[in-house]
Amino acid sequence: MPDLSQVETATLGHFLDDGFMVPAIQSLLPGTRAFGPALTVRLPGSDGAALVEALSMAAPGEVIVIDRCGDLRHACFGAVTATAAQARGVAAVVIDGFVTDRSALLALGVPVWCRGHSPITTRNRGMSGEVGGAISCGGVMVRRGDIILADESGVVALDPGRAGDFARTALAMQEAELDILARLRAGETLQQINAAPRHEPDRSGKQD
């Protein structure tokens, strides 16, 4: 898996259109970035049994991605489930829905992305749900093993076969942006910078 620890979702947004979850899904912890392969969970309504299963099998470094199937009432993640996730070494949890026990989640420091908070919780009914299948989270189709990157700007799901190329492109763009910022601080305007010719590398193989 590529190292995405320095890649920003906002940089990916400069050259990718697909894979970005709705902006309503935001980080609970300010300034947090996390990435890892997705462990998908389909969790309909008030039945939280599939999440219990996922938290019992998650591998260290995985990101649990939860499809709430349109439920906008029940919180499926709180102090107990966050402690279970932390004990399994889960890198992050992304929920197309709500959490509870906000203070406890902040104290634990488990990276969570969600739509907000609710006092009404799911129950371990064991009647429905699924772990490991294709799901929809934040308007994006996510399959188990897709690479999830989440930070202060939002969440993106990447094809694992292309994530490395995307990371290299993003890091090059971020490096170039540092030069632009330095030039702006030195007194150049954006118009001047944008008008300057850009050096294109020589791909002919010839040497001077």
N, C-alpha and C positions, 0 to 999 in steps of 0.2 A: 504494500500500500504506500502511495506517495506521501511525503511529509507536507502537510498543509498547514502547519503551525503558524506560518507567517503569511499565508494567503488570506486576503480579505474578500468576503462575498461581494462587496461593492465593486472590487476590481473585476471580478468575474462578470459582473453585470455590465461592464463596458463592452464585452465582446460575446456574451452568451445571452440568449433570450429564454431558453427552456430550463426547467428544473428548479426554478425559484418558487418557494412556497409563499402564500399570501402574506403581505406585510403585517397582518394582524397577529401572526405568530411571532412573538418577540421574547428576548431573553429575560428571565426573572432576575438574574444576577448581572449588574452593570459591568461592562468591560470584559465579558467572558467570550472565549473562543474555544470551540471543541470540534473534533472531527473523528470519523471512524466508520467502519462498515455498519450498515443498517441491520438491526434485528427488528423485523416488522411485526406489528400486533394489530389485529382488527378487533375493536372493543365496542360493541354496540350497546347503546342505552345504559342501563344501570348495572349491567353484568360485568364485573371486573375480573372474572376468573382467568381469562387469557393473559392478563398482565401478571397475575400471580405465577402462571406457568413460565412466562418469558423471564421474569426475575429469578426463577429457579434454574434457568438454563443459560442465561446470558454469559458470554465470554468476556474477559477483561478487554477494554478498549472498544467494545461495540456501542453503538448508539441505538437506543430503543426508540423506534418511531411508531407512534400510536394513531391509528385511524379511529376517530370517535363516531364515524358513520353518521355525522350530522347532529349528534347530541350536543346541545348547547345549554344543558341544565346541570349535569352531574360532574363533579370533580373525580378524576380517576387516580390522582397522584397526590400523596401527602407525606407526612412524617415517616410512617411505617414503610411505605413503598420506596421512599427516597433512601432510607437506611438500608433496605434490602439491595437497592441498586448500587449504593456505595460499597457494600460488602462484596458484591460481585465484581467490582472494578469497572462498572459501566462508565463510558466516557461522557455520555450526555443522554438526556431524554427529550424528545420532541413530540409534542402533543397537539393535535388539532382539536383542542378543547381546553378544559379548565383544570386547575389544581386547587388544593386546599392546604391549610397549615402553612401559610406563606412565611411566617416568622421562623418556623422550624426548618423549612427548606433553605432559607437564607443562612441560618446558623449552620446547617450541615454543609452547605456550599456545593451541593450537587448541581451541575449545570443543567438547567431546565429551560426549554422554550415552549411557550403555551399561549393561549388566547386571553387568559385572565384567571380570575379566582371565583370559586363557588363554595358555599357551605354544605351543599348537598352532595353526598358521595356515592360512588358505586358500591355494590356488594358482591361478595364471592358466590355467585349463584350457580356457576358451572353449567349454564344452559346454552351459551352461544359464544362466538368469538373464535379467533384463530391466531396462531403464531407461525411466522415464517412465510406467509403467502404474499401475493402482490396486494398492495393497499393504495388508497388515495389519502394523502396528507397535505392539507393546505393547497389543494388543487393540483397536486403533483403525484404522478404514479411512482411509487417506490417499491422496489423489489429487495428481498434480502440480499445483502452484500453490496448494494449501491453505496457509494461513498457520500456520507453526509458531512457538510461543513456548515457550521452555525456560528454566528458572531453577533456583535451589537447591531448590525444592519439587517439581519434576517437569516434564513436557512435555505440552502440549496442542496439538491440531490444530484450526484454526478455519476455517469457511467464509469464503472471501475476501470474499464479498458482505456479510457481517455482522460481520466483524472490527472495523471502525471503530466500530460501535454498541457492541459489547462493550467496546472500549477506553474509550470515553467513560463508560460505566456504571462500569467498574472504577476509573477515575481519580477519579470523583466519590465512590465508596465509600472509596477510600484517603484522600481529603481529609477526609471525615467522620470517619474513624478517627483522624486526627491530633487532632481536637477531643476525641474520647472519651479518648484517652490523656492529653491535657492535663488533662481534668477528673478523671481517676483520680489523677493525680499531685497535683492540688490538694486531694484528700481525699474526693471523692464516691465512692460505691460503685457497682458495676455495677447493683445493684438500683435505686438512685436514678436513674441515667442511663436505664435501660430503662423506668422508670415515667414519666419526664418526657414531656409531650405533644410530638409532633413537628410542626414547622411545615410545612404543605402549601402550596405556591405557589398563588396565585390564577390559575386558568386561564380565568376568565370574560371577561377583557379589560377589566374595569372598573378605574378609577383612583380613588384616594382624593382 
